[in-house]
Every structure is written in structure tokens, then in C-alpha cells.
């Protein structure tokens, strides 16, 4: 749970309109990211990381020689958000960059069969990240191909195509995410810190500092990678943390989100604990959200089209149309933004031990109001609070664009904002739409929604629904301890 200044998507000066990215000017309440200390144990490989960015050459074989890389992880993410990869020696990367690494698509959560030909994952050289904890290895996000054509329904390609649609309309989406996580014992059964017991543990300094080694290693790694991390905190649940880094173009944010989850789990394991992004690992505690901060810019990325100093709360009419599209499509988008069975134990949840779930229970927007599904924390951006830790980083961003562009294209009106506590007074609002109660209901809404079919395409929706129904049936076929406790002696 971050403060007003987090992940700012636009600086709001006294008079002139913002025209581009802030340059470490402190408006986010942070200092220059370059001033963050890198502990000496990691300085030996920082020089390998500091030049990663737009100036990186695209010849991966050349980069391997220059950076003394020995291996590459060529990766892709399937529908269920699972990160898959092959470990490729540097001596073979030139061929892999040209032809791709071969995978059997059916072996992942993709709508394929064993009879299909090889799926080739072609790495995106611009996504290269050198592992801070293993600097001889480079990680690459890849795009999936089959039979000589991009697989348009795979998550990263889907996001790229949605971004291309926006570009043709003159828009460039920039986003930041807040990927909350718990630190647990290695078997996942309990919190890793037995002293983390406060009733309201949010921002607990002592609990934060007891996990100093884990949190700072992750933060120092992000600094070395050039992500611009600017704050870390203990979150609202015992054992829960959040780390924030700078917003960027949506594809770059999605790639970093994927890598952040991998990096956090890996570094946590090295410290003898387990990181989980599971939406609701403990019934009595606040769940893991993955809030997204969003704004649309012009093609150059210099003018924030959501910002209007004369607009209500500093938002333009375009921003309100976009926001209205998110509201309009939220229920049908739940199976994408809240994609697990466990997700629905976070939204519509009873009050947690801290006093609030901090997750939405209805479809509404407000100003700086954390009880609503969409918050307007500052001029020029909106915060979407529905998404959780199980969301596929690429489909999360693609879904935002599908919903938002629907709002713009149809000039949707979000209606009046809500500035009171929906958790306690929501029952007083007439016609307040509710979120689906479980994954099956959410998948059914996705399946029949015309806006999502127009945005994602019938092929993707059919495939996604088919796999999600299979997942639901697998869950429904299992027996829980609750059923035994309450039915054994019926």
C-alpha cells in the first residue's frame, strides 16, 4: 500500500503541462536512483549491467563476448503466467536469435496438441537482463512462432499487437505495477518471520528491517538493472512486502514484471525463505494485489494525454473515457486480471485482521479513495486496484488496453465518482455492480462478452476459456478438508 507519490505517471507543476518523463527530480519523493548504494559484494558485476537499455546492440553473440556471458535463458510466459525457458550456451545464441529455441507448445499452458509442430521462441534482444546474482547468465523475453508465423494468441505477442493498435490511434501506454508478495517458510506453510505479529503491520519498521538482507538485495539488483526503484515497504499483511520501481512503456513494464517475480523468488530462496505472489495465501490476512498505474501518452512519449489541468481531478476527457471502459469491462475481464481459483478469496473477501481487505468488492471509481476499484491518486494517471499477484504480466497490460480503448472508441462515461468508504457504505449505492464470486462465473462472463472478443479476438478467448474451464474442473474435482469436516458425518 503505497502513498500518493508512488509510481507517479506525471509531475503536476504549478503552471505548465508536463511534457515527458521526470529526470530524477525528486517529485516522487525519492532521490536519484543512481545514488542508491550497491553493496560491495555485488560491485564486481555492476559494470555488466549499467549499460543495459536502449543503446544495447542487437547482436547477442557480440554482447556475450563483450559481457563475458556464458549462457542465455530464452523464455516465454504461457496463458497461466508460468515462466518457461531453455538454457542456451553463448556459443549457440547466434542461431537461436535468428531461428528461435524450440518448444512443444502442448507441454505448457497453451491451447495446443501433441500433433502440432515445434513452437519457436525468438528472443527479443532489447529485453536482455543480466542476472545480478549470476552475471554470466542473460535472460531474454521471447515471442512465440509456429509454422513461420507469430502465434498471435500467446501473451507477449498479444500485448505487442494491442500496443500496435493503440499506436495506430496515436496512443502510447505507460504503466507501473505494484507486485505485492509474502515471505514464507520454505514449505509455504507459515510466515518466515515469527515475530511479525502486529495487528496492523503495515509500514512496520522492525518487521521490514528483519528482512533487510532480502529486500535490499532485490532493490540493489533493480538499481543495477536501471529500473529506478524508489521505495520498499512492509505491507498490510504480516509477512507481506511491496517494492516500487519507475513506470515505463507497457511492454517494458510487463517484461520487468515477469523478471521481478523470478528474481524475487530466486533471491528469497538464497536467503532460506520462499516468496509467493499468491492472491490469498492466508484467509485472515490481506491478499497480494498487483495494482497498475496507467496513463496514455502521444506517440513520442512526451505528452501525457490523461493530464488536463482544467479537468476534474486533473484528468482529461480521454482519461475518463478510458476509465469508463475499464469499469464497463471489469467483470468480464476478471478471469484475466484475477485468473486463479484463489483470486476470488481476495476480492469480495470478509474484513481481514488488519481492518480492511484493501481489495475491491464492487465496480466503481473514486478520487484518492482506496475502497474503490479504480482510484485517481493524482492528476494525469489512474490506479487499477482489481488485479492480483496471479495475473499474467502480459495479459494484465493487454487487458487494460482492450478495456480502455473500448471506452475511448465508444466515448463511454464513467458516471459520478464515489468519495466515501465503499466497504462500509456500499450497500447504500443503487445499482452498484458487483464482481464475480468465483473463477467459473468470471470465465463465463469472459466467454460471452462481445467487447473482449472484439478486443482479444475469438481465437484467444476460445482458447483461454477452454483452458480455464479445464482448470476449474480440476479444482472442482478435488476434495477439501472443509468438505470432510462438515460432511463426513452428514
C-alpha positions in Angstrom: 0.0 0.0 0.0 1.9 3.0 -1.3 1.4 6.6 -0.6 0.1 9.3 -3.0 3.6 9.8 -4.5 4.2 6.2 -5.6 4.9 5.3 -9.2 4.0 8.8 -10.4 3.0 8.9 -14.1 3.1 12.6 -14.4 4.6 15.5 -12.5 2.0 18.2 -11.7 3.8 21.5 -11.7 2.3 24.8 -10.6 1.6 26.1 -14.2 2.9 24.3 -17.3 1.7 21.0 -18.5 4.1 18.1 -18.1 5.7 17.1 -21.4 7.7 14.0 -20.6 9.4 11.7 -18.1 10.7 13.3 -14.9 14.5 13.2 -14.7 15.2 12.0 -11.1 13.9 15.4 -9.8 12.5 14.0 -6.6 8.9 14.6 -7.4 8.1 11.0 -6.5 9.6 11.6 -3.0 12.8 9.7 -3.9 16.3 10.6 -4.6 18.3 10.0 -7.8 18.2 6.2 -8.4 21.9 6.3 -9.3 22.7 7.4 -5.7 21.4 4.2 -4.2 24.2 2.2 -2.6 25.2 -1.0 -4.3 26.7 -3.2 -1.6 30.3 -4.1 -2.3 29.6 -7.8 -2.6 27.9 -7.1 -5.9 30.1 -4.3 -7.4 32.2 -6.9 -9.3 29.4 -7.2 -11.9 27.6 -3.9 -11.9 29.6 -2.8 -14.9 27.9 -5.5 -16.9 24.5 -4.1 -16.1 24.9 -0.4 -16.2 24.8 -0.1 -19.9 21.6 -2.2 -20.4 19.0 -0.1 -22.2 18.1 1.4 -25.5 21.8 1.7 -26.6 22.3 -2.0 -26.4 23.4 -3.7 -29.6 21.1 -6.3 -31.0 23.8 -8.8 -31.8 23.5 -11.2 -28.9 26.7 -13.2 -29.8 28.7 -10.0 -29.7 27.1 -9.0 -26.4 28.0 -12.4 -25.0 31.7 -11.8 -25.8 31.7 -8.2 -24.6 30.0 -9.0 -21.3 31.6 -12.5 -20.8 28.2 -14.2 -20.8 28.2 -18.0 -20.8 24.5 -18.8 -21.0 21.2 -17.3 -22.0 17.7 -18.1 -20.7 15.3 -17.8 -23.7 11.9 -17.5 -22.1 8.2 -17.2 -22.7 5.1 -17.0 -20.5 2.1 -19.2 -21.1 -1.6 -18.4 -20.5 -1.4 -19.2 -16.8 1.6 -16.9 -16.3 4.1 -19.7 -15.9 7.6 -18.6 -16.9 9.2 -21.2 -19.2 12.7 -21.2 -20.6 15.6 -23.0 -22.2 19.2 -22.5 -21.1 21.3 -21.9 -24.1 25.1 -21.7 -24.2 26.5 -18.5 -25.6 28.2 -20.4 -28.4 24.7 -21.2 -29.8 22.9 -17.8 -29.2 23.5 -16.5 -32.8 21.4 -19.3 -34.3 18.8 -19.0 -31.6 18.5 -15.3 -32.1 17.8 -15.9 -35.8 15.7 -19.1 -35.7 14.5 -19.3 -32.1 14.6 -22.0 -29.4 12.3 -25.0 -30.0 9.5 -26.0 -27.6 6.5 -28.3 -27.6 3.6 -25.9 -27.0 1.3 -28.6 -25.6 3.8 -29.1 -22.7 2.9 -25.6 -21.5 -0.5 -24.0 -20.8 -1.1 -23.1 -24.4 -4.1 -24.3 -26.4 -2.1 -26.8 -28.5 -1.9 -30.5 -29.1 1.0 -33.1 -29.3 0.5 -33.2 -33.1 1.4 -29.6 -33.6 4.9 -28.7 -34.9 7.6 -27.1 -32.8 6.9 -23.7 -31.3 9.9 -21.5 -31.8 10.6 -18.8 -29.3 12.6 -15.9 -30.8 14.3 -13.8 -28.2 13.9 -10.0 -28.1 17.4 -8.7 -27.7 16.1 -5.4 -26.3 14.7 -7.3 -23.3 18.1 -8.7 -22.2 18.7 -8.7 -18.5 22.0 -10.0 -17.0 21.2 -11.9 -13.8 22.5 -9.8 -10.9 23.1 -12.9 -8.8 24.6 -14.9 -11.7 26.3 -12.4 -14.0 27.4 -15.0 -16.5 23.8 -15.6 -17.5 21.5 -13.4 -19.6 17.7 -13.6 -19.5 15.6 -12.8 -22.6 11.9 -12.5 -23.1 10.8 -14.2 -26.4 8.0 -14.2 -28.9 6.3 -17.5 -29.9 6.2 -18.6 -33.6 4.8 -21.7 -35.3 4.8 -22.6 -39.0 6.6 -19.4 -39.9 4.1 -17.0 -38.3 3.8 -15.3 -34.9 1.4 -17.0 -32.5 -0.9 -14.1 -32.1 -2.7 -15.6 -29.1 0.4 -16.0 -26.9 0.6 -13.5 -24.1 3.6 -11.3 -25.1 2.6 -11.2 -28.8 -1.0 -10.4 -27.8 0.3 -7.4 -25.8 2.5 -6.2 -28.6 -0.4 -6.4 -31.0 -2.7 -4.4 -28.6 0.1 -1.8 -28.3 0.3 -1.6 -32.1 -3.5 -0.9 -32.3 -3.0 1.9 -29.8 -0.1 3.3 -31.8 -2.2 3.5 -34.9 -4.7 5.6 -32.9 -1.9 7.9 -31.7 -1.5 6.5 -28.2 1.4 5.1 -26.2 0.5 3.4 -22.9 2.8 3.8 -19.9 2.3 1.8 -16.7 3.7 0.9 -13.4 2.8 -2.1 -11.2 2.8 -2.9 -7.5 3.6 -6.6 -7.2 2.9 -7.5 -3.6 4.4 -10.7 -2.1 4.7 -12.7 1.1 7.9 -14.1 2.5 7.2 -17.6 3.9 8.9 -20.6 5.3 10.4 -22.9 2.5 7.4 -25.2 2.6 5.0 -22.3 2.3 3.0 -23.2 5.4 3.8 -20.2 7.6 5.3 -16.7 7.7 9.1 -16.7 7.6 9.2 -14.2 10.5 7.6 -15.5 13.7 8.0 -12.0 15.3 5.8 -10.4 12.6 2.6 -10.4 14.6 1.2 -6.9 14.8 -2.5 -6.4 14.3 -1.8 -3.5 11.9 1.6 -4.4 10.5 1.6 -2.0 7.5 4.9 0.0 7.3 6.2 -1.8 10.4 9.8 -0.7 10.5 11.1 -3.5 12.7 9.5 -6.2 10.6 10.9 -4.5 7.4 14.4 -4.4 8.8 14.3 -8.0 9.9 14.1 -8.8 6.2 16.7 -6.2 5.3 19.0 -8.6 3.6 16.3 -10.0 1.2 14.7 -6.7 0.4 17.9 -4.7 -0.2 19.4 -7.4 -2.4 16.3 -7.2 -4.6 16.3 -3.4 -4.5 20.1 -3.2 -5.3 19.6 -5.6 -8.2 16.8 -3.4 -9.6 19.1 -0.3 -9.2 21.9 -2.0 -11.1 19.5 -3.0 -13.8 18.5 0.6 -14.3 14.8 0.2 -13.2 14.9 3.1 -10.8 13.5 1.6 -7.6 12.4 4.3 -5.2 10.7 2.7 -2.1 10.2 -0.6 -0.3 7.8 -1.2 2.5 6.2 -3.8 4.7 2.6 -4.2 3.5 -0.8 -4.5 5.3 -0.5 -8.3 6.0 2.0 -9.9 8.3 4.9 -11.1 6.2 3.9 -9.1 3.2 6.1 -6.6 1.2 5.9 -4.3 -1.7 8.7 -2.8 -3.8 8.2 0.0 -6.3 10.2 0.9 -9.4 9.7 3.5 -12.1 6.9 3.3 -14.6 7.7 2.9 -18.3 6.2 1.8 -21.6 3.7 -1.1 -21.1 5.8 -3.8 -22.8 8.9 -2.9 -20.8 6.9 -2.9 -17.6 5.5 -6.3 -18.4 8.9 -7.7 -19.2 10.2 -6.3 -15.9 7.2 -7.6 -14.0 8.0 -11.1 -15.3 11.6 -10.9 -14.3 10.8 -9.2 -11.0 8.8 -12.3 -9.9 11.5 -14.7 -11.0 14.2 -12.5 -9.3 12.3 -12.1 -6.1 11.6 -15.8 -5.7 15.3 -16.7 -6.5 16.8 -14.2 -4.1 14.3 -15.2 -1.4 15.3 -18.8 -1.8 19.0 -17.9 -1.5 18.1 -16.5 2.0 16.3 -19.6 3.0 12.7 -18.2 2.6 10.0 -18.5 0.0 8.4 -15.6 -1.9 4.8 -16.0 -3.0 2.6 -13.8 -5.1 -0.4 -16.0 -4.4 -3.5 -13.7 -4.2 -4.7 -15.0 -0.8 -2.3 -17.4 1.0 -3.9 -16.8 4.4 -7.6 -16.4 5.0 -7.3 -13.8 7.8 -4.7 -11.6 6.1 -4.8 -9.1 3.3 -4.1 -10.7 -0.1 -1.5 -9.9 -2.7 -2.7 -7.3 -5.1 -0.9 -6.1 -8.3 -2.2 -2.6 -8.7 -1.5 -1.0 -12.1 -0.9 2.8 -12.6 -1.9 3.8 -16.1 -1.7 6.8 -18.5 -1.8 7.3 -22.3 0.7 9.5 -24.0 1.2 10.7 -27.5 3.4 8.6 -29.9 6.5 10.5 -28.9 6.0 9.6 -25.2 6.4 13.3 -24.3 2.9 14.4 -23.8 0.6 12.8 -21.2 -2.8 12.7 -22.8 -4.5 11.8 -19.5 -3.4 15.2 -18.0 -5.7 18.2 -18.1 -5.1 20.9 -15.5 -8.7 22.1 -16.1 -10.2 18.6 -15.9 -11.8 17.1 -12.8 -9.0 15.9 -10.5 -6.6 16.8 -13.3 -7.8 14.2 -15.8 -8.7 14.8 -19.4 -11.9 13.7 -21.1 -9.9 11.0 -22.9 -8.8 9.6 -19.5 -12.4 9.5 -18.2 -13.4 7.6 -21.4 -10.6 5.1 -20.8 -11.5 4.8 -17.2 -15.1 4.2 -18.2 -14.0 1.4 -20.5 -12.2 -0.3 -17.5 -15.4 -0.1 -15.5 -17.6 -1.3 -18.3 -15.4 -4.4 -18.9 -14.2 -5.2 -15.4 -16.5 -8.1 -14.6 -15.7 -9.8 -17.9 -12.0 -9.1 -17.5 -11.8 -10.7 -14.1 -10.8 -14.1 -15.4 -7.7 -12.3 -16.9 -6.9 -9.9 -14.1 -7.9 -12.4 -11.3 -7.1 -15.7 -13.1 -6.9 -18.2 -10.3 -9.4 -20.1 -8.1 -7.7 -18.4 -5.1 -8.1 -14.9 -6.6 -11.8 -14.8 -5.5 -10.8 -15.2 -1.9 -9.1 -11.8 -2.1 -11.9 -9.8 -3.8 -15.3 -9.8 -2.1 -13.4 -11.0 1.0 -14.5 -10.5 4.6 -12.6 -8.0 6.7 -9.1 -9.1 7.5 -7.3 -8.9 10.8 -5.8 -5.5 9.9 -9.3 -4.0 9.5 -9.6 -3.8 5.7 -9.0 -6.1 2.7 -7.7 -3.2 0.5 -9.2 -5.0 -2.4 -12.4 -4.0 -4.3 -15.7 -5.7 -3.8 -17.6 -3.7 -6.4 -17.1 -1.9 -9.7 -16.7 1.8 -9.0 -14.2 4.6 -9.1 -13.2 7.4 -6.8 -10.7 10.2 -6.2 -7.9 9.3 -3.7 -10.1 6.6 -2.3 -8.7 3.1 -1.7 -12.0 1.5 -1.2 -12.9 1.8 -4.9 -11.8 -0.4 -7.8 -10.3 2.5 -9.7 -8.5 5.3 -7.8 -7.4 8.7 -9.1 -4.4 9.3 -6.9 -3.0 12.2 -8.8 -3.5 14.3 -11.9 -2.7 12.5 -15.2 -3.0 8.9 -14.1 -5.4 6.3 -12.8 -4.7 3.3 -10.5 -6.5 0.0 -11.1 -6.8 -2.0 -7.9 -8.5 -5.1 -9.1 -5.5 -7.1 -10.4 -3.8 -9.7 -8.1 -0.5 -11.5 -7.9 -1.6 -14.4 -10.1 -2.2 -12.1 -13.1 -0.2 -12.8 -16.3 2.0 -9.7 -16.6 1.4 -9.5 -20.4 -2.3 -10.2 -20.3 -2.7 -7.8 -17.4 -1.4 -5.0 -19.6 -3.2 -6.2 -22.8 -6.5 -6.3 -20.8 -6.1 -2.8 -19.6 -5.6 -1.6 -23.2 -8.6 -3.7 -24.6 -10.9 -2.2 -21.9 -9.6 1.3 -22.1 -9.7 1.6 -25.9 -13.2 0.3 -25.8 -14.1 3.2 -23.5 -12.4 5.7 -25.8 -13.8 4.3 -29.1 -17.3 4.3 -27.6 -16.9 7.6 -25.7 -18.1 5.9 -22.5 -18.9 7.9 -19.4 -17.8 6.6 -16.0 -20.6 8.4 -14.2 -20.2 10.0 -10.8 -17.2 9.1 -8.7 -17.6 7.8 -5.2 -15.7 9.6 -2.4 -16.9 7.6 0.6 -16.0 4.3 2.1 -17.5 1.6 -0.1 -16.5 -1.1 2.4 -19.0 0.2 4.9 -21.4 2.2 2.9 -21.5 0.4 -0.5 -25.0 -1.0 0.3 -26.4 2.5 0.1 -25.4 2.8 -3.6 -28.2 1.9 -6.0 -27.2 -0.2 -9.0 -23.6 -0.8 -7.8 -22.3 -3.6 -9.9 -20.5 -6.5 -8.1 -17.5 -8.5 -9.2 -17.9 -12.3 -9.9 -17.8 -14.5 -6.9 -15.6 -17.3 -8.3 -13.5 -18.2 -11.3 -16.2 -20.1 -13.1 -18.6 -17.2 -13.1 -15.7 -15.0 -14.3 -14.8 -17.3 -17.1 -18.4 -17.5 -18.3 -18.6 -13.7 -18.4 -15.4 -13.6 -20.4 -16.7 -16.2 -22.8 -19.9 -14.3 -23.7 -18.5 -10.7 -23.7 -18.6 -9.1 -27.2 -16.2 -6.3 -26.2 -13.5 -8.8 -25.1 -14.0 -10.9 -28.2 -13.6 -7.8 -30.4 -10.5 -6.7 -28.5 -8.7 -10.0 -27.9 -10.2 -11.9 -30.9 -12.4 -15.0 -30.8 -9.4 -17.4 -31.2 -7.7 -16.2 -28.0 -11.0 -16.1 -26.0 -12.0 -19.6 -27.1 -8.5 -21.0 -26.2 -8.3 -19.1 -22.9 -11.8 -20.1 -21.8 -11.2 -23.7 -22.7 -8.0 -23.9 -20.6 -9.6 -22.0 -17.7 -12.7 -24.3 -17.7 -10.3 -27.3 -17.6 -8.5 -25.7 -14.6 -11.9 -25.1 -12.8 -12.9 -28.7 -13.4 -9.7 -29.9 -11.9 -10.3 -27.8 -8.8 -14.0 -28.9 -8.6 -12.9 -32.5 -8.7 -10.7 -32.2 -5.6 -11.9 -32.7 -2.1 -11.0 -30.2 0.6 -10.6 -30.7 4.3 -13.6 -28.4 4.9 -15.8 -30.8 3.0 -14.6 -33.7 5.1 -15.0 -31.8 8.4 -18.6 -30.7 7.5 -19.9 -33.6 5.5 -18.3 -36.8 6.8 -21.0 -37.4 9.4 -23.9 -36.0 7.5 
